[in-house]
Amino acid sequence: MLEDNDVTIDVVQGVLSIRWFDCTVTGMEAHAGPTPMALRKDAMQVATHIMQEVVASAMRHQPHGRGTVGMVQVFPNSRNVIPGRVKFSIDLRNSTDALVDQMADEVKAFAASLSAQTGLNVQNDLVSSYPAQAFHDDCKNAVASAAAKLGYSDMPVVSGAGHDAVYMAQLAPTGMIFIPCLNGISHNELESATPEHIAAGCNVLLHAMLARAGVAATL
């Protein structure tokens, strides 16, 4: 987002709320050749409809809605066998707990309706739940003021990924600073930031720290 907007400093507003589920669809495995389409209990076909609903729910709840299916296990995982069971992950995120819970309710309602239509069992198990975390206004203002003082362009963005700062925010006033990385890639061996952007982030951090400490910056 920083690259797309040609902005140097991201004044992080907070971190999205996250819900992780494991969804398991159970049908009946059967041979791909002899079994007519109308008589199949294909767990994969039901599972893929639910996967699409995960994405559709996120699209309905923009700008911060996120919906991802990142892990799929197919049983028995054979080329010529109709899948009898499919287990997949669901990752839902949004800016508030209420919004991400609404997304989860939509996906679960869709899955229940599909189960009733097809007769296949669908089970959704909550794996992890992380509440949304807003950062402290004083820290956000210090970062924005430091960026303005140093002449760096800045914009407010909510972090979609979890960070240690989420837990620090429960103990003390907390904020975060993001800088651009090539193609938006971070937490990855392909991460690449320019020395200029790294220096900008460090300078903003320094001035924000000095401001919060009540020390006049002379740099």
C-alpha positions as CSV (number, residue, x, y, z in Angstrom):
1,M,0.0,0.0,0.0
2,L,2.9,2.4,0.7
3,E,4.4,1.6,-2.7
4,D,1.1,2.0,-4.5
5,N,0.6,5.4,-2.8
6,D,4.2,6.5,-3.1
7,V,4.3,7.1,0.7
8,T,7.4,6.7,2.9
9,I,5.9,6.3,6.4
10,D,2.9,4.2,7.6
11,V,1.4,5.5,10.9
12,V,0.0,2.1,12.0
13,Q,-3.4,2.6,13.6
14,G,-3.8,-0.9,15.0
15,V,-4.0,-4.6,14.1
16,L,-6.9,-6.4,12.6
17,S,-9.1,-8.9,14.6
18,I,-8.4,-12.5,13.5
19,R,-10.5,-15.7,13.6
20,W,-9.0,-19.1,12.5
21,F,-11.3,-22.1,11.8
22,D,-10.8,-25.6,10.6
23,C,-13.6,-26.7,8.3
24,T,-14.2,-30.4,7.6
25,V,-16.6,-31.6,5.0
26,T,-17.5,-35.3,5.1
27,G,-19.0,-37.1,2.1
28,M,-18.3,-40.5,0.7
29,E,-15.3,-41.6,-1.3
30,A,-16.1,-43.6,-4.5
31,H,-14.5,-44.6,-7.8
32,A,-14.4,-41.7,-10.3
33,G,-15.4,-43.9,-13.2
34,P,-18.4,-46.0,-12.1
35,T,-20.1,-43.4,-9.9
36,P,-22.7,-41.2,-11.8
37,M,-22.5,-37.5,-11.0
38,A,-26.0,-37.4,-9.6
39,L,-25.2,-40.1,-7.0
40,R,-22.0,-38.7,-5.7
41,K,-21.3,-37.3,-2.2
42,D,-18.3,-35.3,-3.3
43,A,-16.8,-33.5,-0.3
44,M,-14.5,-31.5,-2.5
45,Q,-17.3,-29.8,-4.4
46,V,-19.1,-28.7,-1.2
47,A,-15.8,-27.6,0.3
48,T,-14.9,-25.4,-2.7
49,H,-18.2,-23.6,-2.5
50,I,-17.5,-22.8,1.2
51,M,-14.0,-21.6,0.2
52,Q,-15.5,-19.2,-2.3
53,E,-17.8,-17.9,0.4
54,V,-14.8,-17.2,2.6
55,V,-13.5,-14.8,-0.1
56,A,-17.0,-13.4,-0.9
57,S,-17.6,-12.5,2.8
58,A,-14.3,-10.6,2.9
59,M,-15.2,-8.8,-0.3
60,R,-18.6,-7.7,1.3
61,H,-16.8,-6.3,4.3
62,Q,-14.3,-3.9,2.8
63,P,-12.0,-2.0,3.2
64,H,-10.4,-4.2,5.9
65,G,-12.1,-7.6,5.3
66,R,-9.8,-10.4,4.6
67,G,-10.7,-14.0,3.9
68,T,-8.1,-16.8,3.1
69,V,-8.1,-20.5,2.7
70,G,-4.4,-21.4,2.9
71,M,-4.4,-25.1,3.8
72,V,-6.4,-28.0,2.2
73,Q,-6.2,-31.7,3.0
74,V,-8.1,-34.1,0.7
75,F,-8.8,-37.6,1.6
76,P,-8.0,-40.1,0.2
77,N,-6.1,-37.8,-2.2
78,S,-6.2,-40.1,-5.2
79,R,-6.5,-39.1,-8.8
80,N,-9.4,-41.4,-9.6
81,V,-11.3,-41.4,-6.2
82,I,-14.1,-38.9,-5.4
83,P,-13.0,-37.1,-2.2
84,G,-14.7,-38.5,0.9
85,R,-13.4,-35.9,3.3
86,V,-11.9,-32.4,2.9
87,K,-10.4,-30.4,5.7
88,F,-9.3,-26.8,5.1
89,S,-8.3,-23.7,7.0
90,I,-10.3,-20.5,7.2
91,D,-8.6,-17.2,8.1
92,L,-10.9,-14.3,8.6
93,R,-9.8,-10.8,9.5
94,N,-11.3,-7.3,9.9
95,S,-10.8,-4.0,11.7
96,T,-13.2,-4.8,14.6
97,D,-14.2,-7.9,16.5
98,A,-17.9,-7.3,15.5
99,L,-17.1,-7.3,11.8
100,V,-14.9,-10.4,11.8
101,D,-17.6,-12.2,13.9
102,Q,-20.2,-11.2,11.4
103,M,-18.0,-12.6,8.6
104,A,-17.6,-15.8,10.5
105,D,-21.4,-16.1,11.1
106,E,-22.0,-15.6,7.3
107,V,-19.6,-18.3,6.4
108,K,-21.0,-20.7,9.0
109,A,-24.6,-20.0,7.9
110,F,-23.6,-20.6,4.3
111,A,-21.9,-23.9,5.2
112,A,-25.0,-25.0,7.2
113,S,-27.3,-24.2,4.3
114,L,-25.1,-26.1,1.9
115,S,-24.9,-29.1,4.3
116,A,-28.8,-29.2,4.4
117,Q,-29.0,-29.0,0.6
118,T,-26.4,-31.8,-0.1
119,G,-26.7,-34.0,2.9
120,L,-23.0,-33.8,3.6
121,N,-21.8,-33.1,7.1
122,V,-19.9,-29.8,7.5
123,Q,-18.1,-29.0,10.8
124,N,-16.4,-25.7,11.7
125,D,-14.0,-25.7,14.6
126,L,-12.6,-22.5,16.0
127,V,-8.8,-22.8,16.3
128,S,-7.7,-19.4,17.4
129,S,-9.2,-16.0,18.1
130,Y,-7.3,-12.7,18.4
131,P,-9.1,-9.5,19.2
132,A,-8.5,-6.3,17.3
133,Q,-5.9,-4.0,18.9
134,A,-6.0,-0.2,18.4
135,F,-2.7,1.6,19.1
136,H,-2.4,4.5,21.5
137,D,-3.4,8.0,20.2
138,D,-0.3,9.6,21.7
139,C,2.0,7.2,20.0
140,K,0.3,7.5,16.7
141,N,0.4,11.3,16.9
142,A,4.1,11.2,17.8
143,V,4.9,9.1,14.7
144,A,2.8,11.3,12.4
145,S,4.3,14.5,13.9
146,A,7.8,13.2,13.5
147,A,7.2,12.2,9.9
148,A,5.8,15.7,9.1
149,K,8.7,17.4,10.9
150,L,11.2,15.5,8.9
151,G,9.4,16.0,5.6
152,Y,8.4,12.4,5.0
153,S,5.1,11.6,3.4
154,D,2.8,9.5,5.7
155,M,-0.5,7.7,5.7
156,P,-2.6,5.9,8.3
157,V,-2.9,2.1,7.7
158,V,-4.3,-0.8,9.8
159,S,-1.9,-3.7,10.0
160,G,-3.3,-7.0,8.7
161,A,-0.7,-9.1,10.3
162,G,-0.2,-9.8,14.0
163,H,2.8,-8.4,15.8
164,D,4.4,-8.4,19.2
165,A,3.2,-4.9,19.6
166,V,-0.3,-6.3,20.0
167,Y,0.7,-7.7,23.3
168,M,2.8,-4.7,24.3
169,A,-0.2,-2.5,23.8
170,Q,-1.9,-4.4,26.6
171,L,0.8,-3.3,29.0
172,A,1.9,0.2,27.8
173,P,1.1,2.9,25.2
174,T,2.2,1.4,21.9
175,G,2.6,2.4,18.2
176,M,4.2,1.1,15.1
177,I,6.0,2.4,12.1
178,F,6.0,0.8,8.7
179,I,8.2,1.6,5.7
180,P,7.8,0.4,2.1
181,C,9.2,-3.0,1.0
182,L,9.6,-4.1,-2.6
183,N,6.3,-5.5,-3.8
184,G,4.9,-5.3,-0.3
185,I,6.8,-8.5,0.8
186,S,7.9,-8.8,4.4
187,H,8.7,-11.6,6.9
188,N,10.3,-13.3,4.0
189,E,13.8,-13.9,2.5
190,L,12.7,-11.7,-0.5
191,E,12.1,-8.7,1.7
192,S,13.9,-5.7,0.3
193,A,13.8,-2.1,1.6
194,T,16.0,0.8,0.3
195,P,18.6,2.4,2.6
196,E,16.7,5.6,2.3
197,H,13.4,4.2,3.5
198,I,15.2,2.4,6.4
199,A,16.8,5.6,7.4
200,A,13.5,7.4,7.2
201,G,11.9,4.8,9.5
202,C,14.7,5.1,12.0
203,N,14.6,8.9,12.0
204,V,10.9,8.9,12.6
205,L,11.3,6.4,15.4
206,L,14.1,8.5,17.0
207,H,12.0,11.7,16.9
208,A,8.9,10.0,18.1
209,M,10.8,8.5,21.1
210,L,12.3,11.9,21.9
211,A,8.9,13.6,21.7
212,R,7.3,10.9,24.0
213,A,10.2,11.3,26.4
214,G,9.8,15.1,26.5
215,V,13.3,15.7,25.0
216,A,13.8,18.4,22.4
217,A,15.4,16.9,19.3
218,T,18.4,18.8,18.0
219,L,19.3,16.5,15.1
